[in-house]
Amino acid sequence: LTVTAPIGAEVATERLSTAGLDLSRAEGVRILEGRVRAASRRVCSLPTTSLAAPGEFACRRSAIAGAAPAIARLSQRAQALAAAGQPTELQAVLVVSAPRG
């Protein structure tokens, strides 16, 4: 899965693992969402400014929104596994990426 946020031509990416997270539980989902927010700050940061620019905020919002459906799918899958009495730790990697100019 690649989440792309439009702000330029060069692309920065960061891979996020779900290892160690139980996505059948709200706490696991919150932790993964926090990882996505942190990754969006890193891949969307513009190296030429010390303060976040409006385009950077738009990039972050886009990256976070782009990851939301994947997080929901992973959580639904983990919940289905939990309901079936199976282990819920899924091995998945989210890739958060943002074009940079």
N, C-alpha and C positions, 0 to 999 in steps of 0.2 A: 504494500500500500504506500503510495506517495501522496502526501498532502502538499499542494503547491499554493503559494500566496504571491500574487502579482505585484512586484514593485520594480522590476528592471530586467536586465539581460543575463547576467551571471547568476548561477544557481548555487545556493548554500544548502546543505542537507545535514540532518542529524537523525541517527537511528535510535529508536526507543524500544526497549525490551519490556515485555510483560512478565518476565521471569520473577517469581516470588510474589506475584499479585493474585489474589482470589477475586476475579472479576464478577463472581456471582454475588458478591457483597458490595454494598455502597462504599465502604471504606476503600476497597481495592480500586473501584472506578474513580473515586476522588483522587487517589494517589496518581493514577495514570493521567487523569486530566491535569493535575499539577505538573507532571512531567512534560505534557504537551505544551502547557503555558510557558514553562521555563525554556523548552526547546524553541518555541516561537520567538521568545525574546532574543535568543542567541542567533537564530538564523535570519531574523528580520532586522537586527541592529545594523545601522548604517555607520561605518567606521569613520566617516568624516565629521560626525557631530557628537557632542557629549550629551546632549539631551535628545530624547526621542522625538522624531519628526512626525508630522501627521501621516505621512506615507508609511512610516514604521508601524504606527498603531493600526492602520488599515491592513497591513501585511500580517500583523499578529492576529487580528480578528479573523482574517481569511484562513490562516493556518489552523487556528483553533476550531473554527466552524467546519473546515474540511476534515478534521480528524474526528469530529463528533459522530458521524454515521458509523465509522469503523469501531469506535469505542462502544457504541450501542450494540453493534453486531457481536462483538466479542463478549460483552456482558450477557446478552441473550443466550449465546452459546454456553457460557459458563453456568448460567442459571438452569438451562436445560440439563446439563451434565449433573448439577447438584440435585435436581429433582429426580434424576435416574439413579442417584446414589453413587455416581462416578466421581473421580478426582476432577477438580475444577480449575487447576492451574493450567492455563493454555500457553503454549509456546508460540508467541507471535512477535513480530517486529513492526512497529510503525515507523515510517520515514517521514519526517517533517522537513519540507524543503521550501525555500523561498527564492525566487529570482532576485538578484541584487544588481543594482546599476552602478 
